[in-house]
Each structure stands twice: as C-alpha cells, then as structure tokens.
Amino acid sequence: MAKLPSVYANPINKKINNVQETYYGREERNIDVNPSNITNKINAIFSAKDHIYKSKVRITYRDKTAEEVIVGKTNLNLLTMDGKLIRITEIVDIEKI
C-alpha cells in the first residue's frame, strides 16, 4: 500500500463555547392508567338507563382529548357511530357528556 499524504489539522487555541442553551420540545406526560377502572367506567356507560343505542362521551388519550358517539364494545375496542374502532388500552379516561 502506498504511503498516504499527511492531513493538516489546524490547532484550536481558544475555548469553544458555542452551545449556550438547549431546548427539548417533546412533552411527555406520565399518566398512571388502571385498566380495570377504565373497563368499569365503560361498563357503567353501557349499563346506564339513558343508554339505549348510543352515548356521547369524552375520551382522553395520552396526548389528546376527543368527543365521540359510542354504540358498541368488544373486549378490546369501542365502536363509534361513524365506524371507527378505538382501542380500550389507549384510553386514559372516559366520561359521559
């Protein structure tokens, strides 16, 4: 192998202080979710006397809140009026409106 030429590196004679501030823009919320509590709330909504076919609820997820009209449930999902499936494991809180 042929000898390669040496690379010149300029010496740094001063103190480098170019990172004064940092910013971390991701918000993380640590929310303790009790799955049996969510299941009990869902069962209470569906067994209420004023729930005949559908119920309007406010669902709180880890990062957002949405209002939905729920019409059915399975062991894993809630079914909304417009055909969306909402995973019960993603729900942090649910309340009837």
ZAMAR-807861 format. One record per residue (C-alpha): x, y, z negated; residue in one letter. Coordinates in steps of 0.25 Angstrom, whole numbers. Each point is the difference from the previous one (the first is absolute). Layout:
<rs>
(r (X Y Z) A)
...
</rs>
This chain:
<rs>
(r (0 0 0) M)
(r (5 14 4) A)
(r (3 10 -11) K)
(r (-11 10 -1) L)
(r (3 15 -2) P)
(r (-2 5 -14) S)
(r (-12 9 -3) V)
(r (2 14 -6) Y)
(r (-9 3 -12) A)
(r (0 14 -5) N)
(r (2 1 -15) P)
(r (-11 6 -8) I)
(r (6 10 -10) N)
(r (-13 6 -6) K)
(r (-11 -5 -8) K)
(r (-13 -5 8) I)
(r (-13 4 -7) N)
(r (-10 0 11) N)
(r (-11 -8 -7) V)
(r (-6 9 -10) Q)
(r (-14 -5 -1) E)
(r (-8 -12 4) T)
(r (-14 -2 2) Y)
(r (-8 -13 0) Y)
(r (-14 1 6) G)
(r (-6 -13 -3) R)
(r (-10 -1 -11) E)
(r (-2 -13 -7) E)
(r (-11 -2 -10) R)
(r (1 -11 -9) N)
(r (-14 -5 -3) I)
(r (-3 -12 -8) D)
(r (-11 -7 6) V)
(r (-8 -11 -7) N)
(r (-6 -9 11) P)
(r (-11 -6 -10) S)
(r (-4 15 -3) N)
(r (-2 3 15) I)
(r (-7 -13 2) T)
(r (-10 3 -12) N)
(r (-2 14 6) K)
(r (-4 -6 14) I)
(r (-9 -10 -6) N)
(r (-7 10 -8) A)
(r (-2 9 12) I)
(r (-6 -12 8) F)
(r (-9 -5 -12) S)
(r (-5 14 -3) A)
(r (-16 2 1) K)
(r (2 11 10) D)
(r (9 -8 9) H)
(r (-10 -6 11) I)
(r (8 -1 12) Y)
(r (12 10 -1) K)
(r (7 9 -10) S)
(r (8 13 2) K)
(r (13 -1 -7) V)
(r (13 8 -2) R)
(r (12 -9 1) I)
(r (13 4 -5) T)
(r (12 -6 6) Y)
(r (15 2 -4) R)
(r (2 11 10) D)
(r (-14 6 4) K)
(r (-15 0 -4) T)
(r (-11 -3 9) A)
(r (-15 -1 0) E)
(r (-7 -12 6) E)
(r (-13 -7 1) V)
(r (2 -14 -4) I)
(r (-10 -11 4) V)
(r (7 -13 -4) G)
(r (12 -7 -6) K)
(r (8 -13 1) T)
(r (10 -5 -10) N)
(r (11 9 7) L)
(r (-7 11 7) N)
(r (-11 10 0) L)
(r (-9 2 12) L)
(r (-4 15 4) T)
(r (-12 4 8) M)
(r (9 4 12) D)
(r (6 -14 0) G)
(r (14 3 -7) K)
(r (6 -10 -9) L)
(r (6 5 -13) I)
(r (10 -9 -8) R)
(r (-4 0 -14) I)
(r (15 -1 -4) T)
(r (2 13 6) E)
(r (-10 7 -9) I)
(r (4 8 -12) V)
(r (-13 5 -5) D)
(r (-15 -1 6) I)
(r (-12 8 -5) E)
(r (-14 1 5) K)
(r (-4 14 5) I)
</rs>
